[in-house]
Amino acid sequence: MSNNNPDQAFWERVNAIINAANAQCDAADPNHVTASTMYAAARFNAFIVANGTGSAENMKPEKERALDYFTEQFRQMMAENLDDFIANFDKYLEPIPQQS
């Protein structure tokens, strides 16, 4: 995992966010919910970069590095989770009957 040795608080935050997204799927298309969660993550991460740099001037030279970092982190996390779902598909989801 990209976040080396996550603690219990990490998993509690992850589960809280997933639970909020799942609850929204009751009233919204899951594709719309995923777009909202990705936008929220991008917005929050932009805030973290802005907060860490302290000014717009300091932020400008960090933009490409931040894009590279967050893009690579997301790609690694997405690959790990896709592999997990492939390995545990029947455990996580009810199989969809194949159409003949």
N, CA, C and O atoms as a printed pandas DataFrame, in Angstrom:
     atom_number atom_name residue_name chain_id  residue_number  x_coord  y_coord  z_coord
0              1         N          MET        A               1    0.837   -1.171    0.000
1              2        CA          MET        A               1    0.000    0.000    0.000
2              3         C          MET        A               1    0.880    1.231    0.000
3              4         O          MET        A               1    1.980    1.221    0.552
4              5         N          SER        A               2    0.394    2.284   -0.617
5              6        CA          SER        A               2    1.161    3.513   -0.762
6              7         C          SER        A               2    1.418    4.214    0.569
7              8         O          SER        A               2    2.471    4.824    0.756
8              9         N          ASN        A               3    0.474    4.131    1.480
9             10        CA          ASN        A               3    0.640    4.738    2.804
10            11         C          ASN        A               3    1.255    3.665    3.701
11            12         O          ASN        A               3    0.542    2.798    4.207
12            13         N          ASN        A               4    2.578    3.717    3.901
13            14        CA          ASN        A               4    3.280    2.667    4.640
14            15         C          ASN        A               4    2.713    2.477    6.036
15            16         O          ASN        A               4    2.616    3.419    6.822
16            17         N          ASN        A               5    2.341    1.235    6.325
17            18        CA          ASN        A               5    1.863    0.844    7.651
18            19         C          ASN        A               5    0.766    1.755    8.200
19            20         O          ASN        A               5    0.960    2.396    9.233
20            21         N          PRO        A               6   -0.383    1.821    7.523
21            22        CA          PRO        A               6   -1.460    2.669    8.049
22            23         C          PRO        A               6   -1.963    2.155    9.394
23            24         O          PRO        A               6   -2.039    0.949    9.629
24            25         N          ASP        A               7   -2.303    3.094   10.268
25            26        CA          ASP        A               7   -2.801    2.719   11.586
26            27         C          ASP        A               7   -4.326    2.598   11.566
27            28         O          ASP        A               7   -4.955    2.815   10.530
28            29         N          GLN        A               8   -4.907    2.259   12.691
29            30        CA          GLN        A               8   -6.351    2.066   12.801
30            31         C          GLN        A               8   -7.115    3.341   12.443
31            32         O          GLN        A               8   -8.171    3.269   11.814
32            33         N          ALA        A               9   -6.599    4.496   12.832
33            34        CA          ALA        A               9   -7.268    5.762   12.522
34            35         C          ALA        A               9   -7.358    5.983   11.012
35            36         O          ALA        A               9   -8.352    6.515   10.519
36            37         N          PHE        A              10   -6.318    5.575   10.277
37            38        CA          PHE        A              10   -6.339    5.657    8.814
38            39         C          PHE        A              10   -7.531    4.891    8.260
39            40         O          PHE        A              10   -8.304    5.419    7.460
40            41         N          TRP        A              11   -7.676    3.624    8.696
41            42        CA          TRP        A              11   -8.766    2.787    8.186
42            43         C          TRP        A              11  -10.130    3.317    8.616
43            44         O          TRP        A              11  -11.100    3.184    7.869
44            45         N          GLU        A              12  -10.225    3.905    9.785
45            46        CA          GLU        A              12  -11.493    4.502   10.227
46            47         C          GLU        A              12  -11.872    5.680    9.333
47            48         O          GLU        A              12  -13.043    5.844    8.990
48            49         N          ARG        A              13  -10.884    6.507    8.948
49            50        CA          ARG        A              13  -11.159    7.618    8.023
50            51         C          ARG        A              13  -11.581    7.087    6.656
51            52         O          ARG        A              13  -12.535    7.582    6.057
52            53         N          VAL        A              14  -10.864    6.075    6.168
53            54        CA          VAL        A              14  -11.215    5.472    4.880
54            55         C          VAL        A              14  -12.649    4.965    4.914
55            56         O          VAL        A              14  -13.438    5.262    4.017
56            57         N          ASN        A              15  -12.987    4.206    5.938
57            58        CA          ASN        A              15  -14.333    3.643    6.041
58            59         C          ASN        A              15  -15.407    4.715    6.179
59            60         O          ASN        A              15  -16.499    4.558    5.634
60            61         N          ALA        A              16  -15.124    5.790    6.889
61            62        CA          ALA        A              16  -16.098    6.879    7.026
62            63         C          ALA        A              16  -16.396    7.512    5.668
63            64         O          ALA        A              16  -17.547    7.820    5.360
64            65         N          ILE        A              17  -15.359    7.704    4.865
65            66        CA          ILE        A              17  -15.551    8.295    3.536
66            67         C          ILE        A              17  -16.301    7.329    2.622
67            68         O          ILE        A              17  -17.209    7.737    1.897
68            69         N          ILE        A              18  -15.926    6.053    2.653
69            70        CA          ILE        A              18  -16.623    5.047    1.833
70            71         C          ILE        A              18  -18.084    4.942    2.260
71            72         O          ILE        A              18  -18.970    4.866    1.409
72            73         N          ASN        A              19  -18.346    4.937    3.558
73            74        CA          ASN        A              19  -19.727    4.857    4.043
74            75         C          ASN        A              19  -20.547    6.062    3.588
75            76         O          ASN        A              19  -21.713    5.914    3.221
76            77         N          ALA        A              20  -19.946    7.251    3.608
77            78        CA          ALA        A              20  -20.663    8.450    3.136
78            79         C          ALA        A              20  -20.966    8.327    1.648
79            80         O          ALA        A              20  -22.067    8.670    1.215
80            81         N          ALA        A              21  -20.019    7.849    0.867
81            82        CA          ALA        A              21  -20.245    7.673   -0.575
82            83         C          ALA        A              21  -21.316    6.615   -0.825
83            84         O          ALA        A              21  -22.198    6.812   -1.661
84            85         N          ASN        A              22  -21.245    5.497   -0.107
85            86        CA          ASN        A              22  -22.259    4.450   -0.272
86            87         C          ASN        A              22  -23.657    4.977    0.063
87            88         O          ASN        A              22  -24.621    4.656   -0.632
88            89         N          ALA        A              23  -23.770    5.770    1.105
89            90        CA          ALA        A              23  -25.073    6.332    1.485
90            91         C          ALA        A              23  -25.613    7.244    0.384
91            92         O          ALA        A              23  -26.818    7.279    0.135
92            93         N          GLN        A              24  -24.728    7.973   -0.264
93            94        CA          GLN        A              24  -25.171    8.855   -1.349
94            95         C          GLN        A              24  -25.661    8.076   -2.558
95            96         O          GLN        A              24  -26.460    8.587   -3.342
96            97         N          CYS        A              25  -25.190    6.845   -2.717
97            98        CA          CYS        A              25  -25.623    6.016   -3.843
98            99         C          CYS        A              25  -27.094    5.627   -3.743
99           100         O          CYS        A              25  -27.688    5.200   -4.733
100          101         N          ASP        A              26  -27.687    5.770   -2.559
101          102        CA          ASP        A              26  -29.116    5.486   -2.401
102          103         C          ASP        A              26  -29.966    6.496   -3.174
103          104         O          ASP        A              26  -31.062    6.168   -3.629
104          105         N          ALA        A              27  -29.462    7.722   -3.321
105          106        CA          ALA        A              27  -30.249    8.786   -3.959
106          107         C          ALA        A              27  -29.631    9.297   -5.257
107          108         O          ALA        A              27  -30.233   10.124   -5.942
108          109         N          ALA        A              28  -28.441    8.819   -5.600
109          110        CA          ALA        A              28  -27.759    9.326   -6.791
110          111         C          ALA        A              28  -27.114    8.174   -7.548
111          112         O          ALA        A              28  -26.808    7.129   -6.975
112          113         N          ASP        A              29  -26.915    8.381   -8.827
113          114        CA          ASP        A              29  -26.224    7.413   -9.674
114          115         C          ASP        A              29  -24.803    7.222   -9.128
115          116         O          ASP        A              29  -24.103    8.206   -8.892
116          117         N          PRO        A              30  -24.367    5.977   -8.925
117          118        CA          PRO        A              30  -23.011    5.744   -8.412
118          119         C          PRO        A              30  -21.919    6.413   -9.253
119          120         O          PRO        A              30  -20.893    6.816   -8.707
120          121         N          ASN        A              31  -22.118    6.537  -10.559
121          122        CA          ASN        A              31  -21.138    7.233  -11.395
122          123         C          ASN        A              31  -21.039    8.709  -11.026
123          124         O          ASN        A              31  -19.962    9.299  -11.119
124          125         N          HIS        A              32  -22.149    9.307  -10.611
125          126        CA          HIS        A              32  -22.135   10.699  -10.165
126          127         C          HIS        A              32  -21.465   10.810   -8.797
127          128         O          HIS        A              32  -20.756   11.778   -8.521
128          129         N          VAL        A              33  -21.693    9.820   -7.953
129          130        CA          VAL        A              33  -21.066    9.817   -6.625
130          131         C          VAL        A              33  -19.555    9.682   -6.767
131          132         O          VAL        A              33  -18.811   10.379   -6.077
132          133         N          THR        A              34  -19.088    8.803   -7.646
133          134        CA          THR        A              34  -17.646    8.659   -7.810
134          135         C          THR        A              34  -17.023    9.935   -8.352
135          136         O          THR        A              34  -15.915   10.302   -7.959
136          137         N          ALA        A              35  -17.729   10.616   -9.258
137          138        CA          ALA        A              35  -17.209   11.895   -9.763
138          139         C          ALA        A              35  -17.110   12.907   -8.623
139          140         O          ALA        A              35  -16.143   13.665   -8.543
140          141         N          SER        A              36  -18.106   12.916   -7.750
141          142        CA          SER        A              36  -18.084   13.834   -6.603
142          143         C          SER        A              36  -16.945   13.506   -5.644
143          144         O          SER        A              36  -16.270   14.410   -5.150
144          145         N          THR        A              37  -16.728   12.223   -5.379
145          146        CA          THR        A              37  -15.661   11.864   -4.437
146          147         C          THR        A              37  -14.283   12.164   -5.019
147          148         O          THR        A              37  -13.383   12.590   -4.294
148          149         N          MET        A              38  -14.111   11.942   -6.336
149          150        CA          MET        A              38  -12.819   12.275   -6.945
150          151         C          MET        A              38  -12.586   13.781   -6.927
151          152         O          MET        A              38  -11.473   14.237   -6.666
152          153         N          TYR        A              39  -13.641   14.558   -7.207
153          154        CA          TYR        A              39  -13.486   16.011   -7.178
154          155         C          TYR        A              39  -13.160   16.472   -5.753
155          156         O          TYR        A              39  -12.297   17.327   -5.555
156          157         N          ALA        A              40  -13.850   15.903   -4.772
157          158        CA          ALA        A              40  -13.595   16.274   -3.380
158          159         C          ALA        A              40  -12.160   15.955   -2.978
159          160         O          ALA        A              40  -11.514   16.754   -2.300
160          161         N          ALA        A              41  -11.656   14.795   -3.389
161          162        CA          ALA        A              41  -10.276   14.431   -3.075
162          163         C          ALA        A              41   -9.304   15.409   -3.737
163          164         O          ALA        A              41   -8.338   15.848   -3.113
164          165         N          ALA        A              42   -9.565   15.747   -5.003
165          166        CA          ALA        A              42   -8.698   16.697   -5.696
166          167         C          ALA        A              42   -8.738   18.067   -5.026
167          168         O          ALA        A              42   -7.704   18.715   -4.863
168          169         N          ARG        A              43   -9.925   18.500   -4.643
169          170        CA          ARG        A              43  -10.066   19.807   -3.989
170          171         C          ARG        A              43   -9.342   19.825   -2.650
171          172         O          ARG        A              43   -8.639   20.785   -2.336
172          173         N          PHE        A              44   -9.509   18.772   -1.863
173          174        CA          PHE        A              44   -8.855   18.705   -0.561
174          175         C          PHE        A              44   -7.338   18.652   -0.723
175          176         O          PHE        A              44   -6.609   19.316    0.014
176          177         N          ASN        A              45   -6.862   17.865   -1.684
177          178        CA          ASN        A              45   -5.420   17.766   -1.903
178          179         C          ASN        A              45   -4.836   19.080   -2.393
179          180         O          ASN        A              45   -3.713   19.426   -2.027
180          181         N          ALA        A              46   -5.581   19.828   -3.223
181          182        CA          ALA        A              46   -5.124   21.159   -3.635
182          183         C          ALA        A              46   -5.023   22.076   -2.416
183          184         O          ALA        A              46   -4.096   22.879   -2.313
184          185         N          PHE        A              47   -5.976   21.953   -1.500
185          186        CA          PHE        A              47   -5.926   22.729   -0.257
186          187         C          PHE        A              47   -4.676   22.374    0.551
187          188         O          PHE        A              47   -4.012   23.262    1.086
188          189         N          ILE        A              48   -4.354   21.084    0.640
189          190        CA          ILE        A              48   -3.175   20.644    1.393
190          191         C          ILE        A              48   -1.907   21.237    0.782
191          192         O          ILE        A              48   -1.029   21.706    1.506
192          193         N          VAL        A              49   -1.810   21.217   -0.543
193          194        CA          VAL        A              49   -0.645   21.803   -1.215
194          195         C          VAL        A              49   -0.599   23.302   -0.951
195          196         O          VAL        A              49    0.459   23.840   -0.623
196          197         N          ALA        A              50   -1.736   23.981   -1.091
197          198        CA          ALA        A              50   -1.783   25.430   -0.855
198          199         C          ALA        A              50   -1.382   25.755    0.578
199          200         O          ALA        A              50   -0.590   26.666    0.817
200          201         N          ASN        A              51   -1.926   25.014    1.516
201          202        CA          ASN        A              51   -1.626   25.239    2.926
202          203         C          ASN        A              51   -0.146   25.001    3.227
203          204         O          ASN        A              51    0.455   25.717    4.029
204          205         N          GLY        A              52    0.428   24.004    2.586
205          206        CA          GLY        A              52    1.832   23.670    2.816
206          207         C          GLY        A              52    2.811   24.639    2.178
207          208         O          GLY        A              52    3.946   24.768    2.636
208          209         N          THR        A              53    2.381   25.320    1.122
209          210        CA          THR        A              53    3.288   26.249    0.442
210          211         C          THR        A              53    3.172   27.660    0.985
211          212         O          THR        A              53    4.131   28.428    0.919
212          213         N          GLY        A              54    2.008   28.014    1.524
213          214        CA          GLY        A              54    1.855   29.295    2.193
214          215         C          GLY        A              54    1.496   30.491    1.331
215          216         O          GLY        A              54    1.059   31.512    1.863
216          217         N          SER        A              55    1.667   30.400    0.019
217          218        CA          SER        A              55    1.291   31.528   -0.846
218          219         C          SER        A              55    1.129   31.028   -2.272
219          220         O          SER        A              55    1.636   29.970   -2.642
220          221         N          ALA        A              56    0.402   31.824   -3.070
221          222        CA          ALA        A              56    0.220   31.478   -4.476
222          223         C          ALA        A              56    1.559   31.447   -5.202
223          224         O          ALA        A              56    1.794   30.581   -6.045
224          225         N          GLU        A              57    2.430   32.385   -4.876
225          226        CA          GLU        A              57    3.757   32.418   -5.514
226          227         C          GLU        A              57    4.556   31.162   -5.209
227          228         O          GLU        A              57    5.187   30.599   -6.104
228          229         N          ASN        A              58    4.539   30.716   -3.965
229          230        CA          ASN        A              58    5.251   29.496   -3.590
230          231         C          ASN        A              58    4.586   28.253   -4.176
231          232         O          ASN        A              58    5.246   27.242   -4.416
232          233         N          MET        A              59    3.283   28.336   -4.404
233          234        CA          MET        A              59    2.537   27.193   -4.901
234          235         C          MET        A              59    2.806   26.923   -6.380
235          236         O          MET        A              59    2.820   25.772   -6.816
236          237         N          LYS        A              60    3.017   27.977   -7.137
237          238        CA          LYS        A              60    3.205   27.817   -8.591
238          239         C          LYS        A              60    4.294   26.811   -8.956
239          240         O          LYS        A              60    4.042   25.925   -9.772
240          241         N          PRO        A              61    5.498   26.914   -8.381
241          242        CA          PRO        A              61    6.529   25.948   -8.776
242          243         C          PRO        A              61    6.275   24.531   -8.242
243          244         O          PRO        A              61    6.922   23.585   -8.691
244          245         N          GLU        A              62    5.356   24.371   -7.303
245          246        CA          GLU        A              62    5.044   23.054   -6.742
246          247         C          GLU        A              62    3.942   22.330   -7.516
247          248         O          GLU        A              62    3.703   21.143   -7.294
248          249         N          LYS        A              63    3.277   23.037   -8.415
249          250        CA          LYS        A              63    2.112   22.471   -9.104
250          251         C          LYS        A              63    2.434   21.161   -9.811
251          252         O          LYS        A              63    1.751   20.164   -9.579
252          253         N          GLU        A              64    3.451   21.130  -10.665
253          254        CA          GLU        A              64    3.764   19.916  -11.417
254          255         C          GLU        A              64    4.196   18.777  -10.508
255          256         O          GLU        A              64    3.831   17.622  -10.730
256          257         N          ARG        A              65    4.974   19.106   -9.487
257          258        CA          ARG        A              65    5.394   18.064   -8.544
258          259         C          ARG        A              65    4.188   17.484   -7.812
259          260         O          ARG        A              65    4.104   16.273   -7.612
260          261         N          ALA        A              66    3.258   18.342   -7.415
261          262        CA          ALA        A              66    2.040   17.875   -6.738
262          263         C          ALA        A              66    1.201   17.013   -7.680
263          264         O          ALA        A              66    0.698   15.963   -7.279
264          265         N          LEU        A              67    1.049   17.451   -8.925
265          266        CA          LEU        A              67    0.296   16.650   -9.897
266          267         C          LEU        A              67    0.931   15.281  -10.086
267          268         O          LEU        A              67    0.231   14.269  -10.099
268          269         N          ASP        A              68    2.235   15.241  -10.229
269          270        CA          ASP        A              68    2.930   13.967  -10.391
270          271         C          ASP        A              68    2.733   13.079   -9.170
271          272         O          ASP        A              68    2.425   11.894   -9.299
272          273         N          TYR        A              69    2.910   13.656   -7.986
273          274        CA          TYR        A              69    2.795   12.876   -6.747
274          275         C          TYR        A              69    1.386   12.302   -6.580
275          276         O          TYR        A              69    1.223   11.096   -6.393
276          277         N          PHE        A              70    0.375   13.161   -6.647
277          278        CA          PHE        A              70   -0.991   12.691   -6.396
278          279         C          PHE        A              70   -1.481   11.751   -7.496
279          280         O          PHE        A              70   -2.223   10.809   -7.218
280          281         N          THR        A              71   -1.074   11.997   -8.733
281          282        CA          THR        A              71   -1.457   11.100   -9.826
282          283         C          THR        A              71   -0.847    9.723   -9.619
283          284         O          THR        A              71   -1.536    8.714   -9.768
284          285         N          GLU        A              72    0.430    9.669   -9.280
285          286        CA          GLU        A              72    1.091    8.382   -9.052
286          287         C          GLU        A              72    0.499    7.663   -7.834
287          288         O          GLU        A              72    0.287    6.451   -7.875
288          289         N          GLN        A              73    0.234    8.393   -6.767
289          290        CA          GLN        A              73   -0.369    7.780   -5.577
290          291         C          GLN        A              73   -1.734    7.191   -5.915
291          292         O          GLN        A              73   -2.039    6.066   -5.519
292          293         N          PHE        A              74   -2.561    7.948   -6.646
293          294        CA          PHE        A              74   -3.889    7.440   -7.014
294          295         C          PHE        A              74   -3.755    6.204   -7.889
295          296         O          PHE        A              74   -4.472    5.223   -7.694
296          297         N          ARG        A              75   -2.841    6.245   -8.851
297          298        CA          ARG        A              75   -2.653    5.097   -9.744
298          299         C          ARG        A              75   -2.261    3.853   -8.940
299          300         O          ARG        A              75   -2.806    2.775   -9.179
300          301         N          GLN        A              76   -1.334    3.983   -8.000
301          302        CA          GLN        A              76   -0.924    2.845   -7.180
302          303         C          GLN        A              76   -2.087    2.328   -6.333
303          304         O          GLN        A              76   -2.315    1.121   -6.255
304          305         N          MET        A              77   -2.814    3.241   -5.704
305          306        CA          MET        A              77   -3.941    2.830   -4.854
306          307         C          MET        A              77   -5.036    2.174   -5.681
307          308         O          MET        A              77   -5.633    1.184   -5.256
308          309         N          MET        A              78   -5.301    2.726   -6.864
309          310        CA          MET        A              78   -6.326    2.153   -7.741
310          311         C          MET        A              78   -5.907    0.763   -8.199
311          312         O          MET        A              78   -6.727   -0.155   -8.200
312          313         N          ALA        A              79   -4.648    0.589   -8.589
313          314        CA          ALA        A              79   -4.152   -0.729   -9.016
314          315         C          ALA        A              79   -4.274   -1.744   -7.884
315          316         O          ALA        A              79   -4.707   -2.874   -8.110
316          317         N          GLU        A              80   -3.897   -1.349   -6.669
317          318        CA          GLU        A              80   -3.993   -2.256   -5.519
318          319         C          GLU        A              80   -5.440   -2.657   -5.264
319          320         O          GLU        A              80   -5.723   -3.824   -4.992
320          321         N          ASN        A              81   -6.349   -1.704   -5.350
321          322        CA          ASN        A              81   -7.754   -2.007   -5.090
322          323         C          ASN        A              81   -8.387   -2.813   -6.209
323          324         O          ASN        A              81   -9.219   -3.679   -5.938
324          325         N          LEU        A              82   -8.019   -2.556   -7.464
325          326        CA          LEU        A              82   -8.519   -3.386   -8.563
326          327         C          LEU        A              82   -8.034   -4.822   -8.398
327          328         O          LEU        A              82   -8.810   -5.762   -8.567
328          329         N          ASP        A              83   -6.759   -4.997   -8.069
329          330        CA          ASP        A              83   -6.226   -6.344   -7.828
330          331         C          ASP        A              83   -6.972   -7.031   -6.689
331          332         O          ASP        A              83   -7.279   -8.220   -6.776
332          333         N          ASP        A              84   -7.264   -6.286   -5.618
333          334        CA          ASP        A              84   -7.991   -6.838   -4.484
334          335         C          ASP        A              84   -9.390   -7.288   -4.894
335          336         O          ASP        A              84   -9.839   -8.365   -4.501
336          337         N          PHE        A              85  -10.081   -6.460   -5.688
337          338        CA          PHE        A              85  -11.428   -6.834   -6.133
338          339         C          PHE        A              85  -11.392   -8.015   -7.089
339          340         O          PHE        A              85  -12.286   -8.860   -7.058
340          341         N          ILE        A              86  -10.363   -8.089   -7.947
341          342        CA          ILE        A              86  -10.228   -9.241   -8.844
342          343         C          ILE        A              86  -10.045  -10.514   -8.021
343          344         O          ILE        A              86  -10.667  -11.537   -8.307
344          345         N          ALA        A              87   -9.198  -10.449   -7.010
345          346        CA          ALA        A              87   -8.914  -11.623   -6.177
346          347         C          ALA        A              87  -10.091  -12.000   -5.287
347          348         O          ALA        A              87  -10.227  -13.166   -4.914
348          349         N          ASN        A              88  -10.943  -11.043   -4.941
349          350        CA          ASN        A              88  -12.017  -11.288   -3.969
350          351         C          ASN        A              88  -13.390  -10.929   -4.509
351          352         O          ASN        A              88  -14.293  -10.605   -3.738
352          353         N          PHE        A              89  -13.559  -10.982   -5.818
353          354        CA          PHE        A              89  -14.795  -10.513   -6.435
354          355         C          PHE        A              89  -16.035  -11.140   -5.820
355          356         O          PHE        A              89  -16.956  -10.431   -5.415
356          357         N          ASP        A              90  -16.062  -12.461   -5.747
357          358        CA          ASP        A              90  -17.244  -13.146   -5.220
358          359         C          ASP        A              90  -17.491  -12.835   -3.746
359          360         O          ASP        A              90  -18.632  -12.871   -3.284
360          361         N          LYS        A              91  -16.442  -12.533   -3.019
361          362        CA          LYS        A              91  -16.579  -12.173   -1.597
362          363         C          LYS        A              91  -17.162  -10.763   -1.461
363          364         O          LYS        A              91  -17.977  -10.516   -0.572
364          365         N          TYR        A              92  -16.750   -9.832   -2.340
365          366        CA          TYR        A              92  -17.166   -8.427   -2.239
366          367         C          TYR        A              92  -18.478   -8.118   -2.957
367          368         O          TYR        A              92  -19.245   -7.258   -2.524
368          369         N          LEU        A              93  -18.727   -8.827   -4.060
369          370        CA          LEU        A              93  -19.909   -8.552   -4.887
370          371         C          LEU        A              93  -20.603   -9.848   -5.258
371          372         O          LEU        A              93  -19.978  -10.901   -5.383
372          373         N          GLU        A              94  -21.898   -9.744   -5.428
373          374        CA          GLU        A              94  -22.644  -10.888   -5.927
374          375         C          GLU        A              94  -22.337  -11.027   -7.409
375          376         O          GLU        A              94  -22.434  -10.044   -8.145
376          377         N          PRO        A              95  -21.969  -12.214   -7.868
377          378        CA          PRO        A              95  -21.686  -12.376   -9.291
378          379         C          PRO        A              95  -22.917  -12.049  -10.138
379          380         O          PRO        A              95  -24.045  -12.377   -9.770
380          381         N          ILE        A              96  -22.680  -11.400  -11.276
381          382        CA          ILE        A              96  -23.750  -11.076  -12.218
382          383         C          ILE        A              96  -23.865  -12.238  -13.181
383          384         O          ILE        A              96  -22.880  -12.625  -13.811
384          385         N          PRO        A              97  -25.081  -12.809  -13.305
385          386        CA          PRO        A              97  -25.228  -13.941  -14.231
386          387         C          PRO        A              97  -24.882  -13.522  -15.663
387          388         O          PRO        A              97  -25.241  -12.433  -16.111
388          389         N          GLN        A              98  -24.186  -14.403  -16.361
389          390        CA          GLN        A              98  -23.807  -14.132  -17.743
390          391         C          GLN        A              98  -25.024  -14.318  -18.646
391          392         O          GLN        A              98  -25.786  -15.272  -18.490
392          393         N          GLN        A              99  -25.196  -13.406  -19.581
393          394        CA          GLN        A              99  -26.264  -13.495  -20.583
394          395         C          GLN        A              99  -25.822  -14.472  -21.664
395          396         O          GLN        A              99  -24.669  -14.454  -22.094
396          397         N          SER        A             100  -26.743  -15.321  -22.099
397          398        CA          SER        A             100  -26.371  -16.230  -23.189
398          399         C          SER        A             100  -27.143  -15.922  -24.432
399          400         O          SER        A             100  -26.960  -16.586  -25.453
